Amino acid sequence: MSTESTPSKTDAARKRFVGAKRATQSAATESTSSAVVASTSAPSKPVQVANQVPDDILNDEALNEAIKLLPNNYNFEIHKTVWQIKSFGAKRVALQFPEGLLMYSLTICDIVERFVGVETVVMGDVTYGACCIDDFTAKALGCDFMVHYGHSCLVPVTVTTIKTLYVFVEIGIDTTHFVETVRKNFEPGTPLILVATIQFISALQAAKRQLESSYPITIPQSRPLSPGEILGCTSPNLNLTDTSTIVYLGDGRFHLESIMISNPSLPAYRYDPYPKLFTREYYNHPQMRKLRNNAIASVESFSSSSSTTAVTAPPSSTESPTQKPLIALVVGTLGRQGSPKVLSNLHALVPSHLNTVYVLLSELFPDKLAKIGRAGKKVDAWIQTSCPRLSIDWGHSYGVPLLSPYEAAVAFGKAEAKWRKASETETKEIYPMDFYSKASRGNWTPNYVEGALEKELAKER
């Protein structure tokens, strides 16, 4: 008997769409690995713009000494934060960090309390992205000012319920090494598409300036995101030649997978600035599409059937086989993930012969959803407004269909999905990743503006 352990269902699900990966240290690193460590070219530091910050704050020696306790290549914009809080006259300030920055939270709290004289509150709930900004909870805790770290302004400051400051936390990296890595791996003249997470956008623009004399460079934008910025749920579909190549600057695959899903014909590479690794990345598009198509088809069978259609699961002794299918609409409550407007639009899509119920959840787990039912009947399908990637990455783990808003619109006949009929090798028809785009395909997305997509397409022609 083999002693090799069987991967858990969670591990298998996490790796499901990751294709064969070939990690290659760039030629620049291979040939001069010791030189990279001892490089005389120090990592570039993000430029700190004063933005009218008074000199007495910028030149405060005690404040500047305190700032030295933080990593010097992480721009926490402390001077600006101190100035903004003072100018507003705040009394209690909420600080919200993604998991990777929580280690610096108490140091920043100490600095803010010492140099502004306010009370601080660290928001401890998990923060996956800008959609998780939790101004509602901050206000409920009596905070009158909030600083959200590590993400872009996805929820405008004109919308948040309390005064809000976004700090991107730009990270200084060895831009020279990134540029030389690109040069070593691509022939001059190769069309390159450069994208990154918000922390590396300044480095991306600096790299563009150094590379554009040798390469046709495209830095795409999916508004309201910054040029070159991509999210795990929002990336542009690039109507470019198949000879173009995506180069992603950032750690991890989550954001990169978004632009790979929306551009299946383009090869993708990832430069991780921490270990300085350059890798060719793959995604199992046929498997993902097959799983999502099956989930959509299951809900389609509900919507096209009458009220006497049997449920998908065998009926228990407490339910009739002709009972109406039960569709649960999940309202995401982690920060601002769940959009009431999207929820209302989704509810309007559900055929009247189906039963619906609202469920409020901050996070979705298979075991949690499996316990939720009504009068002894379990839910036949879930439609969740939290994050499209929950459905794409993990939907197959829930036992019953877990659809994103877009997939629900497809199932109920309100959205096109030509990718469902495409062959396994077809890459022309795309699965859209436009959840927060202002040029999205329909009102199942939070920022949908009628006619915006048509205008964007007209510009590209």
ROTI-939343 format. One record per residue: residue in one letter; x, y, z of N, C-alpha, C in turn. Coordinates in steps of 0.001 Angstrom, whole numbers, padded with zeros to 6 digits, always signed. Atoms other than C-alpha are relative to their C-alpha. Example, Ala and Ser with C-alpha at 12.3 -4.5 7.8 and 13.67 -1.06 7.14 Angstrom:
a+000890-001190+000000+012300-004500+007800+000900+001200+000000s-000820-001190-000060+013670-001060+007140-000770+001090+000730
***
This chain:
m+000851-001203+000000+000000+000000+000000+000879+001242+000000s-000789-001232+000069+001285+003431-000852-000157+000797+001273t+000048-000844-001194+002172+005619+002089-000158+001459-000346e+000117-001397+000432+001794+008765+000033-001357+000544+000403s+001251-000583-000485-000826+011037+001571-000828+000517-001154t+000930-000505+001011-003893+011928-000450-000279+001460+000268p+000262-001421-000232-004326+015668-000948-001434+000220+000428s+001352-000307-000464-007292+017132+000868-000809+000615-001116k+000897-000595+001004-010317+018341-001055+000302+001479-000164t-000318-001428+000066-009355+021898-000160+001262+000240-000811d-001246-000159+000752-005812+021471-001464-000215-000272-001480a+000254+000334+001400-007080+019815-004627-000747+001115-000697a+000773-001091+000596-009553+022607-005200+000876+001204-000260r-000854-001170+000140-006923+025257-004648+000897-000119-001230k-000934+000204+001101-004673+023712-007301-000696-000355-001312r+000743+000571+001110-007416+022768-009726+000348+000611-001348f-000178-000639+001293-006812+025341-012446+001436+000438-000260v-001397-000376+000195-003068+025741-012032+000631-000987-000956g-000614+000878+000989-001432+024349-015137+001424-000343+000387a-001402+000326-000242+002042+022875-015330+000817+001274-000009k-000744-001256-000128+004406+025596-014180+001499-000265-000080r-001450+000120+000144+008008+026017-015181+000633+001242+000588a-000648-001133-000652+009804+028245-012712+001435+000087-000471t-001371-000188+000486+012933+029659-014233+000576+001276+000559q-000704-001203-000422+015326+031985-012562+000436+000732-001257s-000333-000740+001216+015897+034726-015078+001485-000098-000293a-001405+000076+000401+019121+034737-017050+000832+001020+000745a-000735-001039-000718+020064+037921-015290+000406-000484+001374t-000293+000509-001327+019884+036124-011954+000962-001176-000072e-000832+001194+000109+021455+032877-013112+001470+000345-000179s-001393-000302+000323+024577+034511-014442+000691+000858+001041t-000618-000914-000965+025103+037035-011657-000775-000001+001308s+000840+000075-001187+023221+035755-008633+000626+000726+001181s-000633-000689-001116+025800+037048-006161+000007+001500-000223a-000021-001429+000311+025940+040357-007965-001342+000643+000290v+001332-000545-000274+022191+040757-007554-000135+000330+001475v+000089-000227-001441+022479+040394-003790+000818+001218+000402a-000902-001095-000356+025384+042838-003632-000086+001151-000986s+000146-001010+001047+024022+045104-006336+000196+001400+000555t-000186-001392-000406+025104+048710-006139-001232+000829-000304s+001247-000690+000326+021699+049632-007536-001019-000318+001075a+000928+000231-001104+019554+050007-004447-001423-000055-000519p+001396+000055+000420+015843+049130-004693-000601+001398-000052s+000622-001317+000135+013851+052073-005906-001038+000192+001081k+000980-000317-001027+011775+053776-003254-001115+000835-000609p+001097-000802+000524+008308+055113-003976+000193+001469+000342v-000135-001432-000225+008351+058877-004342-001132+000474+000899q+001004-000525-000903+006554+060537-001447-000331+001435-000403v+000442-001322+000424+004573+063479-002725-000572+000744+001198a+000418-000773-001169+004037+066217-000172-001497+000234+000019n+001439-000214+000086+000526+066965-001409-000467+001014+001030q+000338-001111-000886+000460+070209+000591+000197-000316+001478v-000277+000290-001406+001631+068532+003788+000905+001097+000541p-000793-001117-000539+002979+071366+005981+001433-000419+000346d-001405+000269-000288+006732+071634+006514+000217-000439+001439d-000215+000363-001400+006356+071355+010280-000272-001482+000250i+000227+001443-000102+005034+067813+009787+001085-000753-000761l-001028+000662+000808+007466+066852+007021+001360+000009+000681n-001320-000165-000614+010443+068103+009055+000019-000301+001493d+000064+000363-001415+009336+066834+012471+001002-001131+000255e-001069+000979-000197+012494+065040+013636-000481-001224+000772a+000492+001126-000794+010702+062909+016219-000890-000906-000847l+000870+000783+000883+008087+061825+013665+000829-000785-001012n-000837+000682+000989+010747+061003+011099+000793-001153+000615e-000684+001094-000690+012619+058919+013663-000956-001165+000224a+000995+001054-000223+009429+057013+014469-000301-000757-001293i+000288+000623+001298+008804+056353+010766+001085-001004-000376k-001102+000911+000310+012208+054648+010576-000221-001400+000571l+000327+001318-000540+010694+051791+012600-000713-000869-001031l+000700+000717+001065+008762+050829+009457+000969-000305-001141p-000888+000322+001130+010342+049190+006371+000156+001200-000930n-000217-001214+000785+011942+051916+004284-000428-000129-001457n+000485+000148+001379+010726+050422+000996-001520-000154-000066y+001462+000003-000054+007070+050443+002133-000458+001428+000268n+000454-001383-000158+005383+053798+001669-001366+000031+000685f+001242-000072-000765+002786+054057+004441-000577+001416+000054e+000474-001387+000083+002395+057800+003785-000372+000561+001384i+000273-000410-001379+002666+058610+007491-000179+001512+000116h+000134-001464-000074+003195+062360+007010-001388+000438-000479k+001311-000350+000550+000079+062610+004861-001118-000433+000937t+001018+000511-000919-001901+060485+007315-000140+000906+001216v+000019-000894-001166-000923+062652+010285-000661+001322-000354w+000559-001291+000430-001779+065808+008357-001506-000083-000240q+001426+000150+000316-005140+064528+007117-000836-000154+001268i+000753+000212-001242-006239+063359+010559-000077+001291+000802k-000003-001282-000710-005181+066653+012152-000936+000998-000661s+000817-000970+000733-006870+068701+009439-001481-000268+000197f+001409+000359-000151-010122+066809+009836-000476+000180+001431g+000385-000109-001404-010053+067067+013625-000616-001266+000542a+000560+001283-000411-010738+063377+014108+000290-000283+001471k-000154+000392-001398-011154+061893+017575+000362-001479+000138r-000275+001442-000049-011128+058137+016913+000207-000490-001428v-000397+000371+001362-009381+056644+013880+000067-001518-000139a-000051+001433+000312-009940+053176+012413+001091-000254-001030l-001057+000392+000929-006987+051503+010699-000307-001411-000496q+000336+001308+000571-007733+048619+008317+001114-000459-000929f-001141+000542+000743-004970+046405+006910-000345-001350-000613p+000045+001388+000464-004773+043335+004681+000892-000848+000893e-000726+000902-000895-003324+040287+006399+001509+000241-000025g-001445-000125+000130+000186+040884+005071+000593+001241+000627l-000502-001247-000588+000438+044344+006640-000372+000152+001470l+000419-000104-001400-001102+043649+010054+001185+000050+000956m-001174+000005-000877+002382+043126+011487+000509+001414+000294y-000428-001385-000202+002930+046884+011157-001093+000856+000636s+001165-000777-000435-000466+047919+012509+000223+000715+001331l-000144-000613-001322+000479+048562+016137+001069+001088+000005t-001005-001061+000129+003582+050539+015192-000642+001261-000556i+000684-001158+000590+001425+052796+013025-000993+000594+000989c+000901-000500-001053-001140+053035+015838+000755+000887+000982d-000801-000776-000951+001571+054218+018224+000394+001352-000588i-000411-001251+000645+002781+056822+015723-001167+000968-000086v+001178-000866+000159-000714+058160+015039-000452+000547+001350e+000451-000457-001319-001658+058314+018717+000972+001019+000595r-001002-000896-000581+001611+059995+019697+000025+001354-000694f-000214-001248+000738+001772+062612+016951-001288+000708-000419v+001276-000660+000296-001919+063340+016453-000846+000153+001255g+000772-000093-001228-003339+062680+019897-001417-000504-000135v+001330+000578+000176-006278+060530+018802+000014-001446+000475e+000141+001419-000318-007588+057126+019778-000023-000786-001312t-000013+000819+001214-006949+054365+017239-000655-001354+000253v+000626+001320-000038-008808+051146+016478+000503-000792-001201v-000423+000869+001101-007322+048304+014417-001154-000929-000345m+001064+000882+000464-009957+046513+012337+000594-001388-000198g-000635+001314-000003-009185+042837+012920-000577-001019-000958d+000585+000968+000926-011525+041121+010463+000853-000118-001260v-000798+000245+001201-009952+039603+007372-000350+001013-001088t+000172-000973+001085-009456+042027+004479+000657-000566-001249y-000530+000609+001224-009089+040437+001055+000320+001026-001077g-000199-000987+001047-009321+043546-001091-000708+001295+000339a+000634-001298-000225-010652+047066-001478-001498-000129+000206c+001434+000220-000193-014174+045634-001601-000331-000299+001454c+000222+000343-001407-013703+044691+002070+000113+001210+000923i-000087-001181-000853-013380+048273+003295-001213+000041+000919d+001078+000184-000982-015424+048266+006499-000314+001297+000726d+000345-001278-000615-016501+051844+007081-001258-000097+000848f+001220+000162-000792-019868+050646+008410+000337-000404+001434t-000395+000437-001340-018267+048792+011327+000797+001084+000710a-000792-001074-000601-015798+051621+011906-000908+001083+000570k+000937-001012-000480-018667+054073+012218-000765-000507+001212a+000720+000585-001130-020539+051701+014532+000858-000014+001260l-000928-000014-001136-017431+051663+016758+000314+001417+000471g-000202-001385-000412-017565+055441+017043+001162+000687-000671c-001111-000629+000731-014752+056166+014598-000538+001074-000942d+000404-001063+000922-014953+059382+012607+000989+000171-001152f-001016-000052+001060-011945+058734+010342+000525-001414-000194m-000493+001348+000290-010656+055626+008593+001152+000061-000990v-001110+000155+000941-007367+054720+006919-000003-001451-000468h+000020+001348+000584-007529+051730+004566+001300-000209-000772y-001336+000228+000556-004147+050263+003623+000016-001133-001030g-000334+001090+000904-002981+048229+000664-000876-000199-001209h+000891+000171+001146-005761+048725-001867-000359+001351-000598s+000384-001236+000687-006989+051282-004379-001403+000430+000406c+001264-000629-000416-010068+053487-004075-001187-000602-000742l+001099+000669+000689-012616+050951-005259-001347+000563+000438v+001194-000671-000529-015274+052460-003008+000374+001464+000194p-000420-001409-000055-015041+056245-003540-000171+000600+001388v+000082-000665-001302-014424+058471-000524-001270+000832+000111t+001275-000724-000023-017609+060314-001507-001151-000915+000387v+001044+000978-000309-019532+057116-000765+000119-000530+001422t-000192+000552-001338-018001+055927+002518-000711+000848+001047t+000828-000658-001013-019952+056776+005651+000798+000872+000957i-000858-000880-000795-016979+058369+007431+001173+000448-000877k-001164-000505+000730-013955+060360+006266+001004-001140-000185t-000849+001153+000309-011638+057872+004532+001240+000423-000780l-001258-000195+000714-008017+057909+003420+000499-001359-000474y-000592+001212+000546-006681+055214+001100+001513+000175-000097v-001461+000020+000124-002983+054408+001410+000369-001262-000778f-000292+001145+000863-001818+052171-001439+001121-000876+000550v-001214+000671-000487+001403+051207+000394+000828-000494-001191e-000875+000347+001116+003563+051321-002700+001304-000588+000543i-001182+000724-000462+006516+048981-002367+001146+000226-000978g-001173-000203+000840+009938+049903-003660+000684-001322-000305i-000656+001245+000401+011594+047097-005621+001233+000324-000849d-001157-000151+000878+014726+046545-007682-000507+000035-001444t+000574-000142+001338+013225+047893-010899+001004-000369-001086t-001037+000324+000983+016531+047498-012723+000044-001499-000277h-000022+001459+000175+016474+043749-012114-001216-000467-000791f+001215+000351+000738+012891+043513-013363+000169+000305-001487v-000189-000409+001399+013755+045403-016543+000996-000919-000703e-001009+000860+000619+016876+043328-017196-000524-001421-000186t+000605+001327+000138+014895+040138-016606-000878-000067-001238v+000845-000059+001196+012395+041171-019254+000869-000006-001253r-000879-000079+001176+015203+042018-021669+000645-001357-000311k-000663+001289+000197+016863+038631-021124-000955-001068-000537n+000956+001047+000343+013652+036693-021774-000826+000265-001251f+000803-000316+001178+012038+038503-024713+000846+000726-001041e-000703-000649+001097+013410+039465-028083-000522+001423-000183p+000476-001363+000290+013275+043189-028913-001099-000041-001065g+001122-000031+000925+010053+044013-030718-001180-000840+000431t+001110+000808-000500+007937+041526-028751-001036+000903+000666p+001029-000825-000652+004610+043221-027858-000253-000494+001425l+000156+000359-001408+004358+043247-024049-001157+000759+000629i+001088-000594-000769+001351+043896-021819+000424-000040+001460l-000481-000068-001377+002472+045078-018372-001154+000287+000952v+001038-000187-001017+000141+044702-015377+000592-000304+001368a-000501+000192-001361+000540+044664-011594-001133+000226+000986t+000896-000428-001068-001201+045065-008268+000357+001439+000358i-000136-001439-000244-001560+048581-006881+001330+000339+000665q-001258-000280-000698+001600+048277-004725+001168+000245-000960f-001139-000054+000918+003816+048026-007809-000274+000833-001250i+000354-000781+001187+002143+050440-010224+001080+001030-000337s-001070-000969+000270+004870+053092-009832+001212-000686-000621a-001118+000762+000562+007547+050466-010485-000316-000436-001426l+000410+000420+001341+005565+049276-013507+000166+001138-001004q-000141-001159+000888+005469+052769-014996+001474+000326-000246a-001437-000244+000164+009197+053190-014364+000610-001013-000964a-000499+001039+000900+009867+049887-016118-000432+000274-001440k+000494-000319+001349+007728+050958-019071+000906+001023-000679r-000838-001056+000580+009855+054057-019581+001352-000546-000457q-001296+000572+000369+012997+051929-019702-000099-001025-001135l+000149+001078+000978+011561+049232-021965-000582+000444-001337e+000783-000336+001189+009483+051135-024494+000851+000341-001229s-000851-000245+001171+012475+051966-026703+000301-001291-000760s-000306+001290+000631+012901+048235-027420-001226-000876-000227y+001190+000844+000078+009394+046825-027017-001255+000854-000176p+001320-000641+000004+005848+047848-027983-000687-000323+001333i+000534+000208-001344+004442+048318-024467-001454+000460+000074t+001385-000367-000291+000755+048294-023523-000219-000106+001499i+000431+000046-001396-000393+049211-020025-001508+000231-000011p+001451-000126+000140-004138+048509-020096-000648+000574+001247q+000740-000543-001138-006738+050086-017860-001443-000465-000049s+001406+000352-000166-010071+048832-016609-000560+000946+001051r+000494-001010-000936-011667+051908-015065-001097-000586+000892p-000690-001109-000654-012050+052786-012211+001397-000329+000526l-001340+000352-000459-008741+050988-011601+001040+000892-000666s-001105-000775+000559-005422+052712-012218+000555-000708-001234p-000626+000645+001158-003570+052082-015507+000964-001101+000440g-000852+001133-000334-001937+048666-015285-000478-000822+001174e+000465+000705-001193-003802+047663-012125-001033-001057-000368i+001003+001046+000163-005706+044394-012063-000412-000520+001368l+000527+000641-001200-007869+042737-009428-000294-001461-000319g+000341+001399+000218-008738+039102-008931-001322-000188-000710c+001313+000083+000640-012224+039852-010255-000142+000948-001178t+000132-001051+001018-011507+042699-012688+001293+000153-000787s-001130-000158+000922-009165+042660-015670-000545+000285-001388p+000491-000322+001345-009481+044036-019192+000134-001170-000960n-000150+000907+001132-010126+041892-022236+000756+000768-001077l-000900-000735+000890-007315+042905-024566-000189-000455-001438n+000185+000317+001414-008222+042992-028240+001306+000248-000751l-001329-000195+000577-004588+042631-029211+000417-001231-000791t-000511+001107+000793-002583+040424-031511+000409-001173+000888d-000362+001191-000754-001945+036859-030405+001501-000109+000245t-001443+000006-000261+001772+037654-030466+000344+000788+001262s-000234-000758-001229+001356+039849-027374+000199-000950+001173t-000297+000803-001181+002582+038566-024024-000298+000804+001251i+000304-000640-001278+001302+039383-020535+001186-000183+000946v-001035+000054-001035+003974+040235-017951-000585+000633+001255y+000614-000437-001258+002631+040492-014407+001073+000231+001051l-000927-000340-001075+004591+042223-011651-000740-000116+001326g+000673+000193-001277+003523+040901-008265+000235-001397+000531d-000141+001318-000605+003541+037984-005863-001345-000721-000060g+001222+000782+000057+000999+035161-005997-000616-000026-001391r+000652+000186+001293-001303+034103-008829-001412+000566-000053f+001426-000326-000033-004722+035355-007734-000364+001097-000994h+000302-001102+000910-004662+038654-009618+000364-000359-001438l-000428+000392+001339-002753+037237-012564-001033-000901-000663e+000983+000919+000573-005344+034493-013047-001185+000744-000592s+001119-000789+000514-007967+037170-013594+000226+000410-001450i-000263-000435+001377-006311+038566-016717+000273-001198-000911m-000151+001214+000793-005452+035034-017865-001364-000548-000408i+001350+000474+000309-009138+034071-017674-000631+000846-001097s+000639-000885+000977-010215+037116-019671+000789+000120-001302n-000823-000016+001223-007407+036650-022242+000653-001366-000189p-000527+001372+000012-007029+032887-022692+001003-000292-001105s-000907+000277+001117-005073+033146-025949+001402+000564+000207l-001287-000674-000189-002214+035227-024530+000865-000719+001030p-000901+000593-000991+000822+033676-022803+000244+000983+001139a-000169-000856-001176+001439+034978-019290+001248-000393+000779y-001199+000186-000820+004578+035421-017204-000156+000815+001280r+000078-000707-001292+004977+036455-013583+001404+000275+000515y-001248-000371-000671+007856+038364-012035-000336+000293+001454d+000202-000195-001434+007824+038005-008251+001175+000821+000522p-001110-000884-000373+009866+040946-006900+000698-000378+001298y-000634+000352-001274+010612+039323-003536+001138-001003-000207p-001130+000899+000297+012636+036235-004606+000651+000288-001343k-000492-000354+001341+013211+037837-008034-000054-001205-000943l+000235+001149+000865+011766+034838-009835-000880+000399-001181f+000785-000247+001206+010407+034951-013373-000535-001341-000488t+000596+001290+000319+007961+032152-014217-001019+000115-001118r+001060+000133+000997+005782+031093-017124-001193-000612+000714e+001186+000447-000722+002241+030656-015816-001042-000568-000965y+001018+000663+000808-000553+028409-017102-001318-000058+000768y+001330+000104-000618-004281+028106-016458-000807-001037-000774n+000776+001070+000628-006569+025143-017130-001375+000537-000404h+001251-000599+000471-009240+026994-019115-001084-001038-000299p+001064+000969+000291-011095+023894-020405-000665-000561+001251q+000579+000561-001213-011550+022458-016914-000854+001028+000729m+000784-001050-000652-012689+025765-015432-001321+000213-000728r+001212-000265+000779-015174+026356-018246-000988-001162+000096k+000878+001161-000123-016530+022823-018015-000745+000020+001334l+000620-000039-001325-017169+023157-014279-001022+001124+000114r+000934-001121-000094-018778+026587-014592-001209-000214-000911n+001110+000287+000902-020885+025481-017555-000973-000990+000632n+000861+000980-000661-022190+022496-015592-000838+000648+001096a+000736-000679-001070-023143+024724-012660-001109+000872-000575i+001000-000858+000639-024938+027182-014931-001135-000843-000571a+001013+000866+000607-026740+024355-016751-000963-000548+001045s+000870+000503-001063-028066+023008-013444-001058+001020+000371v+000960-001047-000354-029685+026336-012610-000904+000317-001187e+000824-000172+001200-030891+026705-016204-001170-000969+000004s+001068+000998-000020-032875+023520-015717-001116+000408+000946f+001034-000519-000898-034667+025190-012805-000821+001075-000690s+000672-001171+000559-035463+028366-014697-000881-000340-001187s+000790+000353+001176-036799+026598-017780-001120-000970+000315s+001016+000978-000371-038950+024152-015856-001176+000674+000673s+001194-000519-000677-042393+024617-014376+000112-000262+001483s-000019+000163-001455-043269+024583-010714-000113-001452+000412t+000116+001412-000354-043774+020813-010885+001274-000782-000284t-001267+000678+000273-040166+020080-011794+000603-000534+001291a-000592+000588-001196-038491+017757-009362+001324+000664+000313v-001277-000561-000405-035523+019008-007360+001110-000941-000435t-001119+000797+000504-032063+017786-008308+000347-001150+000942a-000340+001042-000951-031514+015822-005122-001218-000884+000256p+001132+000868-000323-033661+012794-004194-000788+000584+001161p+000802-000601-001066-036571+013994-002036+000083-000809+001276s+000017+000674-001288-036500+013214+001663-001447-000269+000391s+001349+000335-000443-039478+011976+003626-000801+001231+000365t+000706-001208-000442-040316+015546+004629-000306+000954-001133e+000235-000924+001092-040494+017070+001155-000614-000706-001199s+000662+000532+001181-042535+016579-001951+000938+000070-001193p-000857-000046+001183-040771+015684-005214-000379+001112-000963t+000420-001108+000863-042740+018492-006846+000227+001352+000656q-000269-001259-000683-041529+021119-004376+000846+000914-000875k-000748-000956+000814-040222+024278-006031+001470+000010+000405p-001418-000152-000338-036433+024535-006264+000219+001270+000824l-000297-001121-000886-035005+026841-003602+001333+000631-000396i-001193-000755+000378-032534+029503-004750+000334+000972+001127a-000428-000905-001068-030556+031295-002020+000871+001099-000585l-000785-001158+000426-029249+034790-002738+000854+000451+001175v-000915-000334-001089-026168+035469-000611+000392+001467-000082v-000419-001393-000114-025596+039041+000499+001340+000010+000725g-001315-000050-000632-021879+039440+001166+000079+001157+000979t-000047-001040-001032-021381+041346+004415+001418+000286+000481l-001387-000297-000362-017572+041410+004557+000354+001356-000590g-000207-001354+000501-017005+045132+004312-001121+000389-000936r+000996-000419+000993-018760+046383+001185-000084-000985-001176q+000031+000977+001085-018607+043155-000813-001379-000114-000640g+001342+000200+000535-022351+042774-001191-000639+001309-000425s+000637-001213+000516-023989+045410-003397-001514-000159+000035p+001472+000079-000015-027685+046020-002593-000601+000157-001393k+000512-000201+001359-028166+047222-006172+000114-001282-000811v-000189+001260+000715-026718+044013-007608-000973-001047+000516l+000922+000966-000589-028794+041946-005195-001415+000202-000527s+001340-000304+000503-031982+043703-006268-000144-000415-001460n+000049+000372+001416-031155+043196-009940-000013-001515-000182l-000014+001456+000080-030405+039517-009366-001351-000587+000372h+001308+000504-000427-033664+038976-007526-001027+000160-001113a+000938-000237+001104-035509+040467-010490+000197-001004-001131l-000272+000976+001054-033855+037883-012769-000607-001365+000288v+000446+001343-000374-035086+034852-010830-001449-000206-000437p+001377+000264+000431-038197+033334-012458-000948-000130+001186s+000966-000052-001099-041326+033689-010362-000379-001376+000527h+000396+001331-000472-041898+029931-010172+001053-000635+000908l-001030+000509-000903-038731+029494-008095-000111+000670+001360n-000054-000563-001346-038514+029960-004349+001352+000678+000209t-001255-000689-000306-035902+032464-003165+000060+000345+001479v-000220-000401-001379-034403+033322+000191+001297+000796+000050y-001216-000787-000184-031833+035914+001292+000804-000571+001160v-000900+000447-001058-028818+034833+003334+001140+001001+000109l-001092-000945-000233-026340+037276+004879+001198-000754+000566l-001209+000688-000445-022782+035946+005216+001221+000866-000266s-001253-000723+000213-019397+037563+005710+000974-000835-000817e-000854+000903+000767-017546+034517+004371-000772-001278-000307l+000700+001195+000450-018709+031439+002473+000899-001223+000135f-000701+001267-000128-017624+027919+003418-000975-001128-000318p+000905+001101+000352-019047+024617+002106-000782-000548+001184d+000688+000561-001162-019843+023294+005587-001090+000933+000509k+000984-000975-000469-021644+026502+006545-001232-000013-000894l+001129-000041+000920-023803+026583+003420-000797-001294+000025a+000689+001291-000022-024616+022878+003715-000994-000099+001152k+000884+000048-001169-026291+023531+007080-001236+000873-000147i+001090-000962+000139-028615+026225+005788-001111-000590-000855g+001151+000494+000742-032101+025196+004697-001277+000617+000531r+001282-000537-000447-035798+025859+005182-001009-001139+000051a+001025+001033-000192-038461+023516+006574+000511-001379-000425g-000569+001299+000316-036153+020544+006215+000534-000133-001405k-000469+000065+001393-035308+021357+002600+001297+000784-000144k-001262-000687+000237-031779+022215+001620-000084+000855-001256v-000049-000912+001141-030885+024914-000870+000438-000768-001247d-000332+000675+001259-030782+023730-004499+001094+000722-000776a-001051-000762+000678-028523+026522-005759+000222+001302+000744w-000381-001254-000641-026668+029535-004402+000437+001002-001063i-000504-001103+000816-026113+032893-006072+000625+000989+000969q-000693-000811-001005-023481+034891-004197+000524+001296-000604t-000426-001330+000448-022642+038588-004479+001341+000407+000594s-001229-000363-000710-019419+038462-002442+001177+000209-000945c-001161-000066+000896-016747+037693-005041-000157-001038-001100p+000127+000972+001092-016932+036074-008498+000991-001155+000089r-001024+001047-000064-013753+034137-007775-000374-001114+000972l+000480+001074-000866-015495+032221-004996-000674-001079-000828s+000684+000959+000869-017624+030604-007686+000975-000664-000962i-000937+000539+000993-014848+030193-010250+000986-000974+000642d-001071+000791-000617-012209+028825-007868-000513-001133+000878w+000436+000935-001035-014283+026991-005274-001414-000540-000198g+001407+000369+000164-017794+026538-006683-000255-001490-000014h+000179+001447+000095-017292+022825-007333+000076-000690+001360s-000170+000596-001326-016654+022259-003600-001270+000055+000844y+001171-000280-000830-020156+023209-002429-001137-001009-000140g+001034+001026+000097-022189+020194-003528-001164+000372-000895v+001046-000516+000882-024812+022340-005289+000579+001211-000726p-000563-001136+000738-024291+025134-007849+000181+001243+000873l-000291-001277-000651-022670+028288-006465+000358+000976-001116l-000183-000872+001149-023089+030958-009132+000409+001405+000405s-000290-001428-000127-021590+034410-009442-001158+000769-000620p+001072-000776+000635-023903+037271-010481-000019-000142-001521y-000054+000166+001457-022699+036988-014087-000552-001358-000410e+000468+001343+000338-023312+033239-014145-001498-000137+000205a+001448+000019-000212-026792+033759-012714-000719+000673-001161a+000602-000691+001143-027555+036232-015496+000017-000891-001241v-000063+000951+001119-026420+033603-018011-001060-001082+000172a+000954+001081-000261-028527+030891-016377-001441+000433-000236f+001365-000499+000160-031634+033088-016488-000209+000718-001332g+000173-000487+001358-031065+034098-020100+000173+001484-000201k-000172-001452+000106-030001+037709-019506+001412+000415-000407a-001376-000325+000392-026320+037502-020462+000504-001021-001005e-000598+000890+000987-024378+036051-023370+001157-000782+000615a-001123+000823-000451-021895+033260-022815+000422-000908-001147k-000411+000774+001172-020490+032180-026168+001095-001002+000340w-001061+000917-000405-017601+030521-024348-000539-001382+000357r+000582+001286-000384-020012+027763-023257-000066-000963-001185k+000127+000836+001196-020344+026516-026834+001323-000178-000737a-001301+000082+000668-016696+026922-027770+000664-001342+000290s-000744+001238-000210-014454+023903-028178+001061+000216+001070e-000999-000089-001062-011805+023120-025587+001218+000813-000420t-001175-000729+000480-009137+024679-027768-000332+001414-000464e+000425-001325+000450-011172+027782-028668+000364+001042+001053t-000403-001050-000939-009761+030939-027091-000557+001368-000364k+000528-001289+000434-011637+033663-028940-001100+000489+000931e+001109-000377-000873-014763+033613-026765+000477-000033+001445i-000603-000122-001330-013871+034801-023289-001045-000047+001114y+000776-000082-001233-015236+034400-019784+000354+001360+000606p-000337-001377-000402-015504+038059-018662+000415+000118+001461m-000446-000338-001352-013662+039366-015603-000128+001512+000157d+000272-001443+000020-015283+042796-015343-000863+000445+001172f+000956-000203-001089-016965+042768-011938-000070+001447+000470y+000014-001391-000458-015905+046280-010858+000269+000996-001128s-000249-000891+001128-015348+047692-014327-001208+000885-000280k+001078-000901+000405-017358+050723-015385-000489-000320-001410a+000412+000444+001336-017496+049129-018834-000367-001482+000055s+000403+001395-000160-019011+045869-017585-001163-000330-000927r+000968+000470+000984-021507+043798-019525-001455+000058+000451g+001395-000025-000422-024618+044181-017405-000186+000445+001430n+000299-000546-001321-026356+045325-014231+000145-001012+001123w-000363+000942-001056-025212+042243-012337+001366+000344+000590t-001260-000492-000559-022026+044218-011594-000243+001345+000687p+000274-001206-000804-021768+047106-009066+000136+001317-000749n-000288-001284+000651-020397+049809-011403-000549+000103-001420y+000522+000025+001370-022425+049055-014521-000586+001347-000399v+000546-001216+000598-023143+052087-016698-000469-000362-001404e+000552+000376+001299-025422+051550-019667+000717+000754-001127g-000669-000590+001154-023587+052151-022931+001495+000180+000156a-001436-000224-000234-020118+052370-021324+000858-001009-000752l-000772+001024+000701-018927+049084-022821+000082+000312-001488e+000019-000328+001428-019972+050152-026307+000959+001152-000308k-000913-001125+000196-018035+053413-025909+001454-000458+000059e-001364+000511-000115-014914+051535-024797+000400-000765-001259l-000295+000773+001202-015137+049182-027761+000186+000911-001208a-000123-000949+001113-015608+052133-030121+001366+000677+000006k-001318-000627-000109-012384+053716-028815+001096-000917-000534e-001030+000959+000390-010443+050532-029536+000033-000245-001503r+000066+000267+001446-011579+050337-033173+000872+000972-000787
***
